[in-house]
Structures are given as C-alpha cells and as structure tokens.
Amino acid sequence: QVQLMESGGGLVQPGGSLRLSCAASRSIFSINTMGWYRQAPGKERELVAAIGSGSSTDYADSVKGRFTISGDNAKNTVYLQMNSLKFEDTAVYYCNAVYIVGLDRRSSWGQGTQVTVSS
C-alpha cells in the first residue's frame, strides 16, 4: 500500500501562486501514475493534472498554462505548481497514486489539502 501525504495548501489572493507537495511512502518511479484531483463544495472530484512513470503529463483544460505537475524521484514527491490562481480554483486538493501489486491495479489517496483563493 502506498501512503500519500499532501502539503502546501493555504489562502492566496487571485493571481497568486501556491505549490502543493505529495510525498509518497515509496519510490514514485515504481508508481504508474500520480495525479492531483480537486473537489469544491457541492461538486464532484475532478482530475487536475497527472504524471505517468515516463513523465508524460495531462492537464484539465481549466488549468492548462497555469498549473504544472512534476516529480522528484529522489524525494519520492510529486508537486503541483499553481500560478495565476482564480476564485474557481478553490477546493480541497487530493493526491492520488495508481500502481500495480501482483496482478492487481490499486489506487491510494492522500488526506487532502485546502486551497482557498480569496481577496
């Protein structure tokens, strides 16, 4: 089981920046995909950004050009750099890891970190 711990959330003004971190309990090189999801009040959880083991990335249209996902294998950590933040980016952000154990595909979630964009 992969355990994930997010950090870096907080309160920021519109146009500001934050960097979220997700520390994994084992090498992210061995994890198939790591992603950041978010859930705003009254809304479903949605994918924000994902990075594959080959460093391929994918972004939601709403964050393209503003958010960047990256990984540091040496620190077992995935980051989400968020720039030009908007009110609508306010949500709880969750880290997710998808990995294989034997023949099973498994998924782990972090506890979430709150991001609030407000003036």
C-alpha positions in Angstrom: 0.0 0.0 0.0 1.3 3.4 -1.0 0.7 6.2 1.5 0.5 9.8 0.4 0.8 13.0 2.4 -0.1 16.3 0.8 1.1 19.7 2.0 1.3 23.3 0.7 -2.3 24.4 0.7 -3.4 27.7 2.0 -5.1 31.0 1.4 -3.9 33.1 -1.6 -5.2 36.1 -3.5 -6.4 35.9 -7.1 -3.4 35.9 -9.4 -1.2 34.4 -6.7 0.8 31.1 -6.7 1.0 28.0 -4.5 3.0 24.8 -4.7 1.5 21.6 -3.4 3.6 18.7 -2.5 2.7 15.0 -2.3 5.1 12.7 -0.5 4.8 9.0 -1.3 5.9 6.2 1.0 7.8 4.6 -1.7 9.6 5.4 -4.9 7.4 7.3 -7.3 9.4 5.7 -10.1 7.6 2.4 -9.3 4.1 4.1 -9.4 2.3 4.0 -12.7 0.5 7.3 -12.5 0.3 10.1 -9.9 -2.3 12.8 -10.1 -3.8 15.7 -8.4 -7.6 15.9 -8.1 -9.7 18.6 -6.5 -13.2 18.8 -5.1 -15.1 22.0 -4.5 -18.1 22.2 -2.2 -21.1 20.6 -3.9 -19.1 19.4 -6.9 -17.6 16.1 -7.9 -14.0 15.3 -7.6 -12.2 16.1 -10.8 -8.7 15.4 -12.2 -6.5 18.5 -12.3 -3.2 17.0 -13.5 -1.4 13.7 -13.8 2.0 12.4 -14.5 3.0 9.0 -15.7 6.0 6.9 -14.9 7.5 8.0 -18.2 7.0 11.7 -17.2 4.1 12.2 -19.6 1.7 14.7 -18.3 -2.0 15.5 -18.6 -4.0 18.5 -17.5 -7.6 19.6 -17.2 -8.4 22.3 -19.7 -9.3 24.7 -16.9 -5.7 24.7 -15.6 -3.6 24.3 -18.8 -0.9 27.0 -19.0 -1.3 27.8 -15.3 -0.5 24.6 -13.4 2.5 22.4 -13.7 2.9 18.9 -12.3 6.3 17.5 -11.8 8.0 14.7 -9.9 11.3 14.3 -7.9 12.2 10.7 -7.8 15.0 11.3 -5.2 12.4 12.7 -2.8 9.5 10.4 -3.7 7.5 13.6 -4.1 5.2 15.0 -6.8 4.5 18.7 -7.0 1.7 20.8 -8.4 2.8 24.4 -9.1 -0.2 26.6 -9.4 0.1 30.0 -10.9 -2.4 32.7 -11.8 -4.9 31.3 -9.3 -8.5 32.1 -9.7 -11.5 32.0 -7.4 -12.7 28.9 -9.1 -9.6 27.0 -8.1 -10.8 27.0 -4.5 -11.1 23.3 -3.5 -9.7 20.5 -1.5 -6.8 19.1 -3.5 -6.1 15.4 -3.2 -3.1 13.4 -4.4 -3.6 10.0 -6.0 -1.3 7.2 -6.9 -2.2 4.3 -9.2 0.1 1.3 -9.0 0.3 -2.4 -9.6 0.6 -5.1 -6.9 1.0 -8.5 -8.5 -1.9 -8.6 -11.0 -4.0 -6.0 -9.1 -4.3 -2.4 -10.0 -4.6 -0.3 -6.9 -5.2 3.3 -6.0 -4.2 5.3 -3.0 -5.4 8.8 -1.9 -3.9 11.4 0.4 -6.0 13.2 3.1 -6.3 16.4 1.0 -5.1 19.9 1.4 -7.3 23.0 1.3 -6.6 25.7 -1.3 -8.6 28.9 -0.9 -8.4 31.7 -3.4 -9.9 34.9 -2.0 -9.3 38.6 -1.9 
